[in-house]
Each structure stands twice: as structure tokens, then as C-alpha cells.
Amino acid sequence: PYAVTTSLGKDQRRFSTADAVVLQNGDIVVVCSYRANKGYLHNVDCGIMMRRSSDNGKSWSKEEIIYKGSNWEPYLLQLPDGRVQCYFTDNLHSTKNSGTSVIISHDNGKSWSEKSIVCRQLRHTHEDGSRIYTDQMPSFRLLNDGKTLLGFMEANSAIPGEKGNFRMSVVRQHG
């Protein structure tokens, strides 16, 4: 952790849930969630950072922000066509709302797309009609057929404020 100043004042940036992948070109890419301790509840100064090593981990690039927004558990996957996908829990901590989104790089992590929602299940509808979703902590694999992506996530089916009822979700896309 280190000191930062955000729109809310002095704070401390913290890091969690790193994941890494060795790219087809031999580079090691590591991502992790970052957040300002006080700002997190307000979606201030949070996102995903990346570092890269091109020499088997002997040295590392400086931190690079590849996504801005509240998140948890980024997960990296490189597909045979070279695309690098970074899946993550896309959440609003203040409402306990979540889902899984992805950002994609077509150039080994030098640039990244805007986020796309991958999946989210309706968890609860409030009396005012607002909806709360779930699907978090994603991991994805390309199956041996070379065409089917399989995603595995945790889902919380409990109504906010009640005791949690967790289960696992599986999604797949063929082609």
C-alpha cells in the first residue's frame, strides 16, 4: 500500500487478488485489483493495474492502469488467436451488486478494450424496481475442442441484508 490523494482527500491505495499469464511471446503479464481504502465505497480510485516482465521475471515494468472502476478478482486468459482477456467481478460495493465483465487486448496487453458484460444473474428486485445481480470471482478456460469457452463463478443468491446463500455458476460459449 501507499499514500494517494483522491477527490475525497488523503487515502491509501491497496492491492489484492493478483493473477498472471505467460503470453505466447514469452512475456509474463500480472494484473491485480487496486482501490483507495476510503474511496472504495464511493467507486473512487479503484480499478485494475498491470505489470509486465519480458525477462522471465527478473525485472518488471511500472504499474499501468488498464481499467478504472470498482472490481474484484481479475483473471487472465490468452486465446490461441492471441487475444488476451481479463475477466473480473464488476461490482458496486455500496449496493452489493456484481456480475462478470471482460476487457480484451489484441496486442499482448499494450492496449485494452472498454469493458463488456459477460454474465450476471438476477439476485433480487427491490420494491422500487431496482435490480441486484450476482456472478463473481470468475475463471475461464478454453476447452480441448478449441472452440468452447467455459466460465466458472461464485453466485450469491441471498437477498441483501440476509445470510448468504452461495452456489457456483457455469457459463459457456461455443464458437
GUKESE-612813 format. One line per field, with one value per residue: residue number from 0; residue in one letter; x negated, y negated, z of N, C-alpha, C, O in turn. Coordinates in pm, 1 decimal. Each point is the difference from the previous one (the first is absolute). Last residue first. Example, Ala and Ser with C-alpha at 12.3 -4.5 7.8 and 13.67 -1.06 7.14 Angstrom:
n	(1, 0);
res	(S, A);
nxx	(-1285.0, 21.9);
nyy	(225.0, 682.8);
nzz	(708.0, -23.9);
caxx	(-82.0, 89.0);
cayy	(-119.0, -119.0);
cazz	(6.0, 0.0);
cxx	(77.0, -90.0);
cyy	(-109.0, -120.0);
czz	(73.0, 0.0);
oxx	(-50.9, -103.6);
oyy	(-110.8, 1.9);
ozz	(16.9, 66.5);
REM end
This chain:
n	(174, 173, 172, 171, 170, 169, 168, 167, 166, 165, 164, 163, 162, 161, 160, 159, 158, 157, 156, 155, 154, 153, 152, 151, 150, 149, 148, 147, 146, 145, 144, 143, 142, 141, 140, 139, 138, 137, 136, 135, 134, 133, 132, 131, 130, 129, 128, 127, 126, 125, 124, 123, 122, 121, 120, 119, 118, 117, 116, 115, 114, 113, 112, 111, 110, 109, 108, 107, 106, 105, 104, 103, 102, 101, 100, 99, 98, 97, 96, 95, 94, 93, 92, 91, 90, 89, 88, 87, 86, 85, 84, 83, 82, 81, 80, 79, 78, 77, 76, 75, 74, 73, 72, 71, 70, 69, 68, 67, 66, 65, 64, 63, 62, 61, 60, 59, 58, 57, 56, 55, 54, 53, 52, 51, 50, 49, 48, 47, 46, 45, 44, 43, 42, 41, 40, 39, 38, 37, 36, 35, 34, 33, 32, 31, 30, 29, 28, 27, 26, 25, 24, 23, 22, 21, 20, 19, 18, 17, 16, 15, 14, 13, 12, 11, 10, 9, 8, 7, 6, 5, 4, 3, 2, 1, 0);
res	(G, H, Q, R, V, V, S, M, R, F, N, G, K, E, G, P, I, A, S, N, A, E, M, F, G, L, L, T, K, G, D, N, L, L, R, F, S, P, M, Q, D, T, Y, I, R, S, G, D, E, H, T, H, R, L, Q, R, C, V, I, S, K, E, S, W, S, K, G, N, D, H, S, I, I, V, S, T, G, S, N, K, T, S, H, L, N, D, T, F, Y, C, Q, V, R, G, D, P, L, Q, L, L, Y, P, E, W, N, S, G, K, Y, I, I, E, E, K, S, W, S, K, G, N, D, S, S, R, R, M, M, I, G, C, D, V, N, H, L, Y, G, K, N, A, R, Y, S, C, V, V, V, I, D, G, N, Q, L, V, V, A, D, A, T, S, F, R, R, Q, D, K, G, L, S, T, T, V, A, Y, P);
nxx	(1784.7, 292.2, -43.8, 306.2, -82.8, 260.7, -120.7, 216.8, 27.4, 251.3, 221.3, -32.0, 265.2, 138.2, 114.0, 55.6, 5.3, -146.9, -203.1, -636.2, -476.3, -499.3, -261.1, -309.5, 91.1, -284.6, 92.4, -231.5, -121.5, -433.3, 44.9, -120.8, 210.7, -22.3, 203.4, -61.4, 324.2, 74.4, 381.8, 503.2, 529.7, 546.7, 334.3, 514.6, 298.0, 548.2, 396.1, 259.4, 7.3, -506.5, -310.6, -495.3, -247.1, -232.0, -456.9, -364.4, -542.9, -209.0, -201.0, -410.9, -300.4, -464.0, -464.7, -507.6, -599.2, -420.8, 7.8, 6.9, 373.7, 576.8, 403.8, 449.7, 358.0, 524.4, 300.7, 490.2, 195.4, 404.3, 46.7, 194.3, -49.9, -486.8, -462.7, -91.0, -362.2, -139.1, -508.6, -217.9, -468.0, -197.5, -356.3, -210.9, -181.2, -171.9, 206.6, 112.2, 244.6, 48.6, 146.5, 19.4, 275.5, 69.4, 322.0, 217.0, 153.8, 210.1, -294.9, -228.4, -538.9, -371.4, -559.8, -505.3, -572.0, -474.5, -392.2, -403.8, -339.8, -217.1, 342.9, -3.3, -6.8, 405.9, 507.8, 336.1, 576.9, 431.2, 564.5, 505.8, 384.2, 192.3, 37.9, 528.8, 509.5, 220.9, -163.4, -600.0, -392.1, -384.7, -530.2, -299.8, -291.8, -25.5, -230.1, -191.6, -343.4, -419.1, -292.2, -514.7, -188.5, -179.4, 330.2, 564.5, 244.6, 217.9, 184.1, 330.2, 183.3, 209.2, 190.9, -99.0, -186.0, 44.0, -133.8, 275.1, 4.9, 314.0, 249.4, 407.1, -119.3, -539.0, -506.1, -342.0, -450.2, -35.0, -201.8);
nyy	(2127.0, 292.0, -28.4, -16.9, 58.2, 54.5, -71.6, 110.7, -203.1, -91.4, -440.1, -296.9, -424.8, -503.0, -404.2, -23.5, 474.4, 416.8, 387.8, 38.7, 346.4, 14.7, 342.1, 64.3, 179.4, 85.8, 56.2, 247.7, 89.8, 442.6, 555.5, 109.5, -431.8, -406.1, -382.6, -351.2, -233.9, -446.3, -215.0, -291.9, -234.8, -100.4, -452.1, -299.3, -529.8, -272.9, -239.1, -179.6, 404.2, 360.6, 443.8, 343.6, 377.0, 6.5, -56.9, 31.0, -23.9, -147.3, -602.8, -403.2, -519.1, -174.7, -38.0, -10.3, 149.0, 58.0, 617.2, 403.0, -71.7, 82.2, -48.7, -216.4, 163.0, 14.8, 249.7, 93.6, -114.7, -217.0, -331.0, -148.1, -590.7, -360.8, 133.2, 47.6, 218.4, 502.9, 337.9, 322.0, 173.6, -47.6, 290.6, -73.3, 316.5, 150.9, 500.4, 477.5, -161.0, -92.6, -335.7, -69.3, -392.2, -266.1, -248.9, -481.3, -568.8, -501.8, -414.6, -196.1, 244.7, 67.9, -236.7, 147.0, -99.5, 235.0, 318.8, 333.2, 525.0, 351.8, 406.2, 206.8, -385.1, -353.7, -239.6, -436.9, -114.0, -379.6, -9.6, -299.5, -176.8, -557.3, -400.2, -201.4, 90.1, 93.7, 372.4, -2.7, -362.3, 40.9, 239.9, -25.0, 307.9, 391.2, 528.7, 257.8, 405.0, 45.0, 391.9, 54.1, 288.5, 155.0, 33.9, 202.7, -176.2, 6.9, -261.0, -11.5, -382.9, -89.0, -356.1, -398.5, -472.4, -616.3, -522.5, -461.6, -610.9, -513.0, -312.1, -81.7, 53.9, 315.1, 268.0, 364.1, 388.7, 538.4, 576.5);
nzz	(-3012.1, 480.8, 617.6, 540.3, 613.1, 534.1, 603.2, 554.9, 545.0, 531.0, 319.1, 579.2, 264.4, 97.1, -116.1, -648.1, -272.0, -333.8, -209.6, -234.5, -223.7, -363.0, -364.5, -518.9, -593.4, -525.2, -609.5, -485.7, -470.1, -20.8, 282.1, 587.2, 429.8, 362.3, 397.6, 502.6, 469.1, 407.1, 348.8, 23.4, -51.9, 138.2, 218.5, -24.8, -96.4, 62.2, 5.4, 530.4, 447.5, 0.2, -63.0, -163.0, -143.2, -617.9, -334.0, -476.3, -283.5, -398.8, -50.8, -11.1, -110.0, -213.5, -144.8, -167.7, -82.6, 49.4, -19.7, -466.4, -467.5, -78.7, 563.5, 359.4, 489.4, 262.1, 486.5, 310.3, 562.4, 380.8, 510.6, 438.0, 150.2, 61.5, -369.0, -600.9, -484.8, -303.3, -59.4, -426.9, -370.5, -519.8, -454.1, -565.4, -491.5, -412.0, -295.9, 362.0, 550.9, 559.5, 489.2, 619.5, 379.8, 569.4, 359.5, 253.1, 102.3, -270.6, -201.3, -441.9, -194.7, -249.3, 322.1, 278.3, 228.7, -62.4, -49.3, -21.4, 10.0, 114.3, -312.6, -581.8, -459.2, -240.1, 409.1, 281.6, 208.0, 160.1, 248.4, 83.9, 420.8, 201.6, 313.4, 18.8, -2.7, 553.9, 444.4, 47.3, 292.8, 470.5, -78.3, -503.4, -374.2, -487.0, -172.3, -448.8, -313.0, -422.0, -368.5, -321.4, -497.9, -392.7, -520.2, 63.0, 551.3, 507.5, 512.8, 525.5, 447.9, 561.8, 376.0, 403.1, 353.4, 24.9, 257.7, 249.2, 130.8, 28.8, -325.4, -206.9, -587.3, -24.5, 53.1, 363.7, 92.6, 159.1, 83.7);
caxx	(-23.1, -59.6, 24.2, -86.5, 47.3, -81.1, 62.1, -90.4, -2.2, -89.7, 28.1, -36.7, -112.9, 27.3, 32.9, -90.5, 49.5, 67.6, 143.9, 61.9, 123.4, 78.7, 10.5, 43.0, -21.4, 76.5, -48.4, 91.9, 108.2, -54.2, 51.9, -85.5, 1.2, 36.6, -91.9, 42.6, -114.3, -0.7, -118.5, -126.8, -97.2, -112.0, -48.7, -131.7, -40.3, -143.2, -26.6, -1.8, 136.4, 52.1, 59.7, 108.7, -3.0, 84.7, 130.1, 47.2, 117.0, -3.4, 59.7, 123.5, 53.9, 95.7, 133.1, 113.3, 122.1, -45.2, 16.3, -76.8, -142.2, -37.8, -114.7, -74.7, -67.2, -128.6, -28.3, -131.5, 12.7, -118.6, 33.8, -24.5, 128.8, 102.0, -7.2, 25.8, 90.8, 37.0, 126.3, -1.9, 132.4, -6.4, 123.8, -14.6, 75.5, -81.2, -12.3, -93.9, 57.5, -36.0, 1.4, -55.9, -45.6, -27.4, -48.2, -71.0, -15.2, 3.0, 132.3, 40.9, 145.0, 65.1, 143.2, 79.6, 143.4, 74.4, 41.1, 142.2, 36.8, -116.8, 24.6, 28.4, -125.3, -42.9, -141.0, -48.8, -145.6, -77.0, -134.3, -91.6, -11.8, -11.5, -136.5, -103.2, -54.9, 54.9, 145.9, 58.6, 72.2, 123.5, 66.2, -24.6, 108.2, -47.4, 94.4, 59.0, 101.2, 65.7, 88.1, 87.2, 16.5, -90.5, -129.2, -60.9, 53.1, -115.9, -1.5, -106.4, -1.6, -81.1, 38.2, 41.6, 1.7, -28.1, 29.5, -105.5, 45.6, -111.1, -107.5, 52.3, 98.8, 110.8, 101.2, 51.7, 87.5, -68.7, 82.9);
cayy	(-71.4, 85.3, -54.6, 41.3, -54.0, 40.2, -20.6, -20.5, 115.8, 0.5, 131.7, 41.5, 91.5, 131.0, -15.4, -85.8, -137.2, -57.6, -11.6, -20.1, -78.4, 10.5, -112.6, 52.9, -89.6, 39.1, -68.1, -25.7, -91.3, -121.6, -7.7, 70.0, 144.8, 48.0, 86.9, 47.7, 63.4, 82.1, 84.5, -62.1, 76.5, 75.6, 115.6, 35.9, 140.2, 13.5, 50.1, -115.0, -50.2, -78.9, -125.0, -56.4, 49.6, -79.3, 57.3, -38.9, 64.9, 139.7, 90.4, 60.9, 123.3, -34.6, -44.3, 79.5, -80.4, -139.3, -81.6, 50.5, -28.4, 66.8, -58.1, 83.5, -92.6, 31.1, -75.0, 22.0, 73.3, 49.4, 38.4, 145.4, 67.0, -62.9, 45.5, -124.8, -15.3, -138.8, -30.1, -50.5, 9.6, -21.9, -39.7, 14.1, -91.1, -106.6, -105.1, 37.3, 95.1, -29.6, 113.9, -12.2, 131.1, 10.4, 124.3, 101.2, 136.6, 95.3, 33.3, -82.7, -13.6, 48.2, 18.7, -62.3, 25.5, -78.4, -133.8, -23.5, -141.0, -65.9, -50.1, 108.3, 72.6, 59.6, 35.7, 94.6, -10.1, 104.4, -38.1, 112.3, 54.7, 146.1, 51.9, -100.7, 28.1, -103.6, 0.5, 119.5, -29.9, -73.2, 58.0, -90.8, -86.0, -103.0, -105.7, 6.1, -101.0, 14.2, -112.4, 30.8, -98.9, 23.4, -60.1, 78.5, -20.2, -8.3, 91.1, -14.4, 115.6, -0.3, 101.5, 136.0, 94.5, 137.8, 94.2, 98.9, 138.1, 93.1, -39.3, 1.7, -107.9, 17.0, -102.2, -67.9, -116.2, -128.6, -120.6);
cazz	(-124.4, -102.2, -132.5, -109.6, -127.2, -114.1, -131.1, -111.1, -89.2, -114.7, -53.5, -134.8, -1.4, 58.0, 140.8, 78.1, -7.1, 116.1, -24.5, 130.1, -3.6, 121.7, 91.9, 128.6, 113.2, 117.5, 121.2, 110.1, -34.8, -57.9, -136.0, -96.2, 8.0, -132.3, -72.2, -130.8, -66.3, -121.5, 12.5, 38.2, -78.1, 54.2, -74.3, 50.3, -1.2, -27.5, -134.2, -92.4, -18.1, 112.1, -46.3, 79.2, 137.2, 88.5, 29.5, 132.2, 57.8, -42.0, 98.5, -48.2, 58.0, 104.7, -40.5, 45.9, 7.5, -16.0, 119.6, 115.0, -22.3, -125.3, -68.9, -93.7, -90.7, -61.0, -122.6, -58.3, -124.9, -69.5, -135.5, -3.8, -17.1, 84.3, 138.1, 71.6, 112.9, -23.6, 64.9, 137.1, 61.9, 144.9, 65.2, 144.6, 86.6, 56.1, -101.4, -105.7, -94.0, -138.2, -91.1, -134.4, -44.2, -143.2, -59.2, 77.9, -49.6, 110.0, 50.7, 113.7, 18.0, -122.1, 23.2, -105.0, 5.4, 99.3, -42.9, -25.9, 15.4, 60.8, 134.4, 96.0, 26.0, -127.4, -1.5, -99.1, -13.3, -64.8, -44.7, -20.1, -134.2, -1.2, -7.6, -24.4, -132.9, -88.3, 15.0, -60.7, -122.8, 32.0, 116.2, 111.3, 48.8, 93.0, 34.7, 133.7, 29.6, 129.0, 29.9, 113.1, 106.2, 112.1, -34.5, -107.3, -134.3, -88.1, -113.4, -99.4, -88.3, -122.5, -98.4, 36.1, -111.8, 37.8, -108.0, -19.1, 9.0, 20.3, 91.3, 136.8, 9.2, -93.8, 24.7, -118.8, 15.8, 6.3, 0.0);
cxx	(-46.9, -15.2, -72.5, 44.5, -91.6, 63.1, -97.9, 81.5, -98.1, 11.0, -78.3, 38.5, -24.7, -124.8, 32.5, 50.0, -92.4, 47.7, 75.8, 148.7, 57.8, 123.9, 74.5, -2.5, 61.0, -37.3, 91.9, -72.8, 85.6, 104.2, -48.6, 54.0, -79.2, -8.9, 55.9, -108.2, 53.8, -132.9, -17.3, -109.5, -133.8, -73.3, -114.8, -39.7, -142.3, -41.4, -147.3, -31.3, 5.1, 141.4, 59.4, 52.4, 123.5, 3.7, 76.9, 140.5, 32.4, 124.2, 0.8, 51.5, 127.0, 55.5, 75.9, 130.5, 116.5, 117.9, -51.1, 2.9, -85.6, -149.3, -30.5, -113.2, -94.7, -50.4, -137.6, -10.1, -141.2, 38.5, -126.2, 38.8, -10.4, 135.7, 114.5, 11.6, 20.0, 106.4, 20.9, 141.5, -9.8, 143.5, -24.8, 128.3, -27.6, 74.9, -76.6, -17.8, -100.2, 52.6, -46.4, 6.7, -42.4, -60.7, -20.8, -53.8, -62.0, -2.5, -10.6, 143.7, 23.8, 151.9, 64.3, 146.5, 69.5, 147.2, 65.5, 24.1, 144.1, 25.9, -119.0, 11.7, 17.3, -127.8, -30.0, -148.3, -44.9, -148.6, -70.0, -131.2, -89.8, -3.7, -5.3, -137.4, -102.6, -49.5, 67.8, 152.9, 75.7, 85.6, 132.7, 83.9, -52.2, 119.3, -70.4, 99.3, 42.8, 99.8, 72.0, 80.2, 88.3, 8.7, -102.8, -136.2, -74.3, 54.9, -132.9, 19.6, -104.3, 21.9, -73.3, 22.9, 45.6, 21.0, -46.1, 43.3, -120.8, 54.4, -109.0, -105.6, 62.9, 92.7, 104.7, 93.7, 40.0, 103.0, -86.3);
cyy	(-141.6, -81.3, 87.4, -68.3, 51.4, -61.2, 46.1, -15.7, -31.6, 129.1, 9.1, 142.5, 51.5, 86.0, 130.5, -20.8, -85.7, -141.4, -63.2, -23.2, -6.0, -87.3, 37.2, -115.1, 57.9, -93.9, 39.9, -66.1, -43.1, -104.9, -126.0, -1.0, 61.7, 151.6, 26.2, 86.6, 63.7, 67.7, 89.8, 104.9, -69.7, 71.9, 67.9, 131.6, 16.5, 145.9, 12.7, 41.5, -117.9, -48.8, -70.9, -124.6, -43.5, 66.4, -95.1, 55.8, -63.0, 71.9, 140.5, 91.2, 42.5, 131.5, -57.8, -62.1, 93.4, -95.8, -141.9, -92.3, 35.0, -16.4, 82.5, -79.8, 85.0, -122.7, 40.2, -77.3, 21.7, 71.3, 49.1, 58.1, 152.1, 69.3, -54.7, 38.7, -145.4, -32.5, -149.6, -12.9, -54.4, -5.4, -14.0, -53.1, 31.2, -97.7, -122.5, -106.7, 31.8, 111.7, -49.1, 130.3, -10.8, 135.9, -0.1, 104.0, 88.8, 142.4, 105.5, 33.5, -87.3, -5.7, 41.3, 29.4, -74.9, 39.0, -73.8, -143.3, -16.8, -148.4, -64.6, -48.5, 105.7, 80.8, 65.7, 26.6, 112.1, -32.4, 120.9, -54.9, 121.7, 47.4, 151.2, 66.8, -106.9, 15.6, -96.7, 1.3, 116.8, -20.9, -68.8, 49.9, -93.5, -82.5, -100.5, -114.1, 15.3, -114.0, 31.9, -126.1, 56.0, -101.7, 15.1, -56.5, 86.3, -6.2, -19.8, 99.3, -26.7, 127.5, -11.6, 83.2, 136.6, 91.6, 137.9, 95.9, 91.5, 140.0, 104.4, -39.4, -7.7, -120.6, 15.2, -111.0, -56.4, -112.5, -125.6);
czz	(20.8, -128.6, -99.6, -127.7, -109.4, -125.0, -107.3, -128.5, -111.9, -79.1, -130.8, -33.5, -142.0, -8.2, 69.4, 142.9, 84.6, -29.0, 115.6, -23.8, 140.6, -18.1, 126.9, 99.0, 125.2, 113.7, 114.4, 116.6, 118.0, -34.3, -71.9, -142.7, -115.4, 6.0, -138.8, -61.5, -127.3, -28.9, -122.5, 12.4, 19.1, -113.7, 73.6, -67.6, 51.4, 19.6, -33.8, -143.4, -97.5, -31.4, 121.1, -69.4, 77.4, 137.1, 90.3, 16.0, 134.7, 51.9, -58.5, 109.8, -71.8, 55.4, 119.0, -45.9, 31.3, 2.1, -11.6, 120.5, 121.7, -28.3, -124.9, -62.3, -83.9, -74.4, -51.2, -130.8, -51.3, -128.8, -70.0, -136.0, 3.1, -10.3, 84.8, 146.3, 41.8, 104.1, -12.0, 53.9, 141.7, 51.1, 149.2, 62.1, 146.7, 88.5, 50.9, -108.2, -111.2, -88.7, -136.1, -78.5, -146.0, -33.8, -151.7, -95.6, 105.1, -54.9, 107.8, 36.0, 122.0, 9.2, -131.9, 29.4, -113.2, -6.4, 116.7, -44.4, -45.6, 21.1, 67.9, 143.8, 109.4, 16.9, -134.3, 23.3, -92.2, 9.8, -58.9, -52.6, -2.5, -144.2, 19.3, 6.9, -40.9, -143.6, -96.1, 8.3, -59.1, -124.5, 31.4, 117.5, 107.9, 44.2, 89.2, 15.8, 144.9, 15.5, 130.2, 27.5, 110.9, 111.3, 112.3, -41.0, -102.4, -141.7, -73.5, -112.7, -107.6, -79.5, -133.7, -125.5, 47.9, -119.8, 44.3, -109.6, -15.5, 24.5, 9.6, 103.0, 138.3, 10.7, -109.1, 46.3, -136.2, 1.8, 0.0);
oxx	(-23.4, 98.1, -118.9, 116.4, -116.1, 121.0, -121.3, 105.4, -53.8, 24.4, 45.5, -2.4, 94.6, -96.4, 12.1, 118.2, -36.2, -63.7, 122.2, 38.1, 2.3, -7.5, 72.0, -103.3, 106.3, -117.7, 122.2, -94.9, 62.5, -33.9, 19.8, -75.6, -36.7, -104.8, 121.3, -118.8, 110.7, -106.8, -8.4, 25.7, -21.0, 47.5, -56.6, 78.2, -86.3, 52.0, -34.0, -7.8, 100.9, 43.4, 84.2, -76.9, 56.4, 32.3, -57.0, 81.4, -86.6, 71.2, 46.0, -77.7, 75.1, -9.2, -44.1, 10.9, -6.2, -13.8, -10.6, -98.7, -88.1, -48.4, -2.4, 15.9, -50.8, 78.0, -73.9, 88.5, -96.0, 117.8, -105.1, 39.7, 101.2, 78.7, 52.7, 103.4, -81.5, 111.9, -79.6, 96.5, -105.9, 68.6, -64.1, 40.9, -1.9, -63.1, -15.6, -106.6, -93.0, -22.7, 49.7, -17.1, 76.5, -72.3, 68.9, 43.4, -51.1, 72.2, -98.5, 89.5, -67.6, 68.8, -10.0, 37.8, -32.8, 46.1, 32.7, -69.8, 53.2, -46.9, 8.9, -36.4, -84.5, -59.9, 71.8, -75.5, 66.6, -39.1, 31.3, -2.0, -17.1, 48.5, -65.1, -31.8, -5.7, 18.8, 118.9, 66.6, 89.7, 122.7, 102.6, 118.6, -90.3, 100.6, -82.7, -7.3, -10.5, -31.9, 55.4, -57.1, 90.0, -53.7, -112.8, -84.7, -108.0, 65.8, -50.9, 65.2, -29.2, 29.3, 58.2, 6.8, -24.7, 68.6, -112.3, 107.9, -113.6, 99.9, -15.9, 29.1, 64.7, -28.2, -32.1, 49.5, -82.0, 115.7, -113.5);
oyy	(-72.2, -51.8, 27.3, -36.0, 32.3, 9.9, -16.6, 61.5, -110.5, 107.1, -49.8, 88.0, 30.2, -35.3, 3.6, -25.5, 40.3, -74.5, -12.9, -101.4, 100.2, -107.6, 99.8, -65.0, 61.9, -15.8, -8.1, 55.4, -106.0, -103.6, -14.7, 26.7, -68.7, 54.6, 6.1, -21.2, 53.8, -51.6, 121.9, 120.0, -111.3, 0.7, -55.2, 94.9, -85.0, 70.8, 58.8, -85.0, -20.0, 3.3, 55.1, -75.5, 77.4, 118.1, -62.2, -4.3, -54.9, 64.7, 21.6, 70.6, -82.7, 104.1, 10.6, -122.0, 120.2, -113.6, -69.5, -9.7, -76.6, 42.8, 123.0, -117.3, 101.7, -76.7, 71.5, 8.0, -44.5, 12.0, -63.0, 116.2, 69.5, -6.0, 71.2, 50.3, -87.6, 50.7, -79.2, -9.9, 8.1, -101.4, 84.8, -113.0, 116.2, -74.0, -98.0, -8.3, -77.7, 118.0, -101.1, 108.5, -49.1, 58.8, 73.9, 8.0, -47.5, 31.2, 73.5, -4.0, 14.7, 17.2, -71.5, 115.9, -115.0, 56.9, 59.3, -92.0, 81.5, -58.1, -33.2, 73.3, 14.2, 43.3, 89.9, -88.6, 103.0, -116.7, 114.6, -80.9, 69.8, -67.6, 50.5, 66.9, -40.4, -90.2, 14.3, 33.8, -20.0, -3.4, 67.0, 28.9, 34.2, -8.6, 36.7, -101.7, 108.1, -115.5, 108.7, -107.7, 80.0, 23.8, -47.6, 74.2, 52.2, 93.3, -111.5, 103.1, -115.4, 105.7, -38.4, -52.6, 38.0, -35.8, 17.8, 58.6, -46.8, 19.0, 83.3, -3.9, -99.4, -94.4, -3.6, 1.3, -8.5, 18.4, 1.0);
ozz	(-96.9, -53.3, 16.4, -17.9, 25.0, -20.2, 13.7, -16.3, -5.3, 55.6, -102.9, 86.1, -72.8, -67.9, 122.5, 23.3, 110.5, -74.5, -7.4, -58.6, 71.5, -59.3, 5.4, 16.0, -4.0, 32.4, -12.6, 55.4, -4.0, -57.3, -120.7, -93.5, -95.3, 34.6, -19.9, 23.8, -1.5, 32.9, 14.8, -9.3, -48.3, -113.5, 94.3, -5.1, -22.0, 86.2, -102.6, -88.7, -67.7, -115.1, 70.9, -59.4, 77.3, 12.9, 89.6, -92.3, 68.2, -76.7, -112.1, 64.2, -51.8, -65.1, 114.4, -12.2, -25.9, 45.3, 101.1, 73.0, 39.0, -104.8, 4.7, -34.0, 47.2, -56.4, 67.6, -85.1, 62.7, -33.9, 12.2, -8.9, -8.7, 94.4, 85.4, 43.9, -28.9, -8.0, 50.4, -75.9, 62.2, -12.7, 62.1, -26.9, 40.6, 75.5, -72.8, -61.1, -21.9, 26.5, -49.5, 55.5, -83.0, 80.5, -70.4, -115.0, 101.4, -94.7, 7.3, -84.5, 101.8, -100.6, -99.8, 17.1, -29.2, -98.9, 102.9, 42.7, -75.4, 97.8, 118.2, 92.0, 88.4, -98.4, -43.7, 40.1, -10.8, -2.6, 32.2, -92.8, 99.9, -90.7, 91.5, 98.2, -116.1, -81.6, -28.7, -97.9, -81.9, 9.3, 11.6, -15.6, 76.4, -70.4, 83.5, -68.9, 58.0, -28.5, 16.6, 17.2, -25.5, 108.2, -13.3, -49.9, 27.9, -46.2, -10.8, 16.3, -31.4, 55.9, -101.4, -111.1, 114.5, -95.7, 47.3, 8.2, -8.2, 69.5, -89.2, 119.5, 33.1, 73.8, -118.8, 112.7, -91.3, -37.8, 47.7);
REM end
